[in-house]
């Protein structure tokens, strides 16, 4: 893959050239477990730039799809191609995932971010600059020395997101990152997502929150029973969805 700089939105400590990994093309993706087909011949293409919300009823396969795309789970069959190639170590180092329940290490908030930066080969002045930047961006500067596991749920989620963004991922997968958080924490999480988008990171967000999707998404991928039911610009999806199942979902009706 040819070397390409990240979009011009990157600046200062956030600018690191690397191999392009997008578009992401998924073809005939299947995942089976326990005698059930949970992802059923799914096709999807994700391009750079736009913010993508993945939506659908409970059990549709949204979280599983993120795990498959990020290489945390191996598909039963089908292909996942990054810029036309299978995932490599460099590809995986260019992506990040933040889960609904934040994962933090048994160390201080600052040390969580420092650990991730060192794992990505960042050292010295660049490390200190990025660490300072993301603690500030996440509103955690005063909490940097506090053990991460004594932070509130919202603070831990901001830390998990700041840690992911400090490594400058080209693609950020988010699985219900603001679920069950108070309004102030939701606002802080959405701020960080917007910062990532403006810096050129491709955001792929699973959310059940229609309001959040309205605020953050440029396009919506609606999945149902492990297959893509509809892909539409966000405005089109919310105003006049093509799929009757998507219409039922938006209206809060049971999707059968």
Beta strands, then each sheet from edge to edge (+ up, - down):
strand 1: 3-4
strand 2: 18-19
strand 3: 24-33
strand 4: 36-46
strand 5: 52-55
strand 6: 77-82
strand 7: 95-98
strand 8: 171-175
strand 9: 202-206
strand 10: 219-224
strand 11: 227-233
sheet 1: 1+ 2-
sheet 2: 4+ 3- 6+
sheet 3: 7+ 8+ 9+ 5+ 10+ 11-
end
